[in-house]
Amino acid sequence: MEAETGIKQQTTGPNPAEITRLINLAERLQEGLRTSQREHDDLGTYSPSLHQQFHEHGFYRLLLPRRYGGFEVSLKDYYRVMIAIARGHPAIGWNLTLGAAHGLLVASHWPEAVQDELFDKQNYFVAPHRAFPDGRCHRVNNGFMVEGVFRYCTGITYSTHLIVNTLYSESDGAPAKSINCIIPRKNYEILDDWGGDRTLGMRASGSNSARVAATFIPERMTVPFSGFYANQDVSQGSIGTQLHKNPLYLGYLMVPYHANLVAPVIGAAKAALDEYQTILQTRPTTLCSSLRREDDNFYQQLFGQALVLTEAAEAILLQVCDQQRELGERWQRTAKPISLSENVKGWGALQQAGRLACDAIELLFHTAGSSETRKDARLLRYFTDAQMYRSHTGSQWESFSAYVGRAQLGKPLDFLNL
């Protein structure tokens, strides 16, 4: 039976055995990722050989539609895989998660002909998205001229394209409009401004800047962009739902975009727990050399507290993903859009998941001992990686809570023109 939207309900999803295979593979990679943490931090990204493994085993295709050889997994399963990668090296988890995630954006909002061109079944698609407006743009015949330096393009090392948000005006004095532009690899330069000691943490995240010289972008490679599509008209669905018959591609971005940041931090919390457990099992307490820390009530309590904080963070992330799926299926049955309040509540809940994961990491780091402040200490790495998340614009739960309250009360958000 067709839904009111005219989109047939899907009866089959990704093969569960395939999801299990990918999670198991990610877990098998963890020890190698940990061994090479320093090497990848200095490099600023992951190695070509690791990239080849990600490519060959389909990590870049998780969110791509089956029509193009993708796995078309749920958001929940996507982040389960990415948490497992981040548990080996959080910065690489951040790198891979954001680099591979934006096929979802393209599959939701760009026309069929563009998707046919970009999603080559024989290759991979990796495209950072600079979601906040930057650069310069003006309209020309059949398209736009775009230029500028776009910072924090996470996942750019092995990118095939770059997606940037930029502003333009139809005429002098006219209000600025926001568009997303897809730029092919040949038209941007990756700047050497990431990795090593350039940042506090997330050093292997491949978050370099990209320089775009004055480049023509055909109009077909651009789409309007406003408020992370939280207020979009879905009365006819999106291009993605029309083409792929799956509400995953309805194209609301607030939840997946912040989940992209939270999943690696949860992976970092799991990595910190692993390291702390090793410390407890191998080191004595400070005041009694004959008492191992794992047998001391103080350390047992700390470890347990961090463990449940991390479990709670992961549970929130996965539950928000389930809610997003349910809201998409509701739209599929009833044509009811995902409301602005539902969008910002999802984002806000994810911020709390990130907060809990950061709290767990800080608790472990603060109580492990001063030896964990050495430059090569893994707990220090996980702590500084968490601080990079905590400083991100999107993770500021203290101010964001006001937007959640306003949306629930039916007031203007005063945020992203919503």
Residue, then its C-alpha position, 0 to 999 in steps of 0.5 A: m500500500e502506498a503512503e500519502t506521499g506516493i512513496k512506497q514503503q520499503t520492505t527491505g533494508p541493508n543486509p544485517a550480516e553486511i553491517t555486522r561485517l563492517i563493524n567487525l572489520a572496523e573493530r579489527l582495525q582498532e589495534g593498528l589504528r592505535t599503534s599508528q596514532r602518532e604517525h597519523d597525527d603528524l601526517g594530519t590525516y590517515s595513510p594512503s594504505l588505510h584509505q585504500q582499505f576504507h575504499e575496498h571494504g566500502f566504508y565510503r559507500l555506507l550512506l550512498p543509495r543502493r542505486y549507485g552501489g551503496f549500502e544505504v544503511s540507516l544513520k544508526d548503523y552508520y554511526r555504529v561503524m564510525i564509533a568503532i573506527a574512532r575507538g582506534h583513533p578518534a581523529i581518524g574517526w572524525n576524518l572518515t565520518l565527515g568525509a563519507a557522510h555528505g553523500l547523504l546531502v547530495a543524494s537528498h538534494w541534487p537532481e538525478a543527472v548530477q547524482d548519476e555523474l557523481f556517484d560512480k559505482q566503480n569509484y568512491f565519493v568523498a566530499p567535505h561540506r563547509a556548511f557555514p557561508d564563506g568565500r565570494c560568489h556572483r552569478v554569471n550565465n548558466g552558473f556562478m563564479v566562486e572563490g575563496v579560502f574555505r577552512y576546516c574542510t574535514g575529510i579533504t585529503y582523499s576528497t573527490h569533491l568539495i561542497v561549500n556554502t556561499l552567499y550571492s546577491e541577484s543584484d546590487g542591494a538585493p538580499a543575499k541568498s545561500i547556496n551549496c556548490i559542488i566543486p570537483r577536485k581539480n578546482y581546489e588546492i588543499l592547504d598545508d595547515w593541519g596536522g602535527d602541532r598546529t592544533l590542540g587535538m583531532r590532528a589526524s582529522g584532515s581538516n585542512s583549508a581549501r583554496v578555490a581560485a575563481t572557478f565557474i560552477p554550473e547551476r546544476m551543481t548548486v542548490p539553495f541552502s537554508g537552516f540545514y533544511a530544517n524548514q524545507d517544503v517536503s509536501q512533494g518529498s525531496i529529490g532523494t525520496q522521489l529518486h531512492k524511495n527511502p525517507l533516509y534521503l528526505g534531507y533534514l541535516m540538523v541531526p546527522y550533521h551533529a551526529n557526525l561530530v558526536a560519534p567520534v567523541i563517543g569513540a574517543a570515550k570508549a578508547a579512553l576507557d580501554e586505556y584506563q582499564t589497562i592502567l588500572q590493571t598494570r599500575p599500583t595505587t599512589l599510596c600503596s605499591s602492593l595494591r593494584r588500582e583495579d582492586d581499589n574502590f576509588y578507581q573502581q568507582l571512577f571507572g564505573q562512572a565513566l563507563v556509564l557516562t559513555e554508555a549513556a552518550e551512545a544510547i542517546l546517539l542511537q536513540v536520536c537516530d531511531q527517532q529520526r528514522e521514525l519521523g521520516e517514516r511518519w512523513q512517508r505515511t502521512a506527509k507530515p514534515i519533521s517540525l522545526s522543534e523536532n529538528v532542534k530537539g534532536w540536535g540538542a539531545l546529541q549535544q548532551a550525548g557529546r557532553l556526557a562523552c566529554d565528561a567521561i574522558e575528562l574524568l578518566f584523564h584527571t584521575a589517571g595520574s600526571s604520567e598521562t600528561r606526557k605528549d605521547a600518552r594516549l589519554l592525553r590525545y583523547f582528552t585533547d580530541a574531546q576539547m576540539y569537539r567541545s570548542h566546536t560551534g555546534s556543540q555549545w549546548e549552553s546557548f543552543s538550549a534557548y533555541v530548543g525552548r523557543a522552537q517548542l514555544g513556537k517562537p522565532l529561533d533567532f538562529l540561522n534565520l529560522 
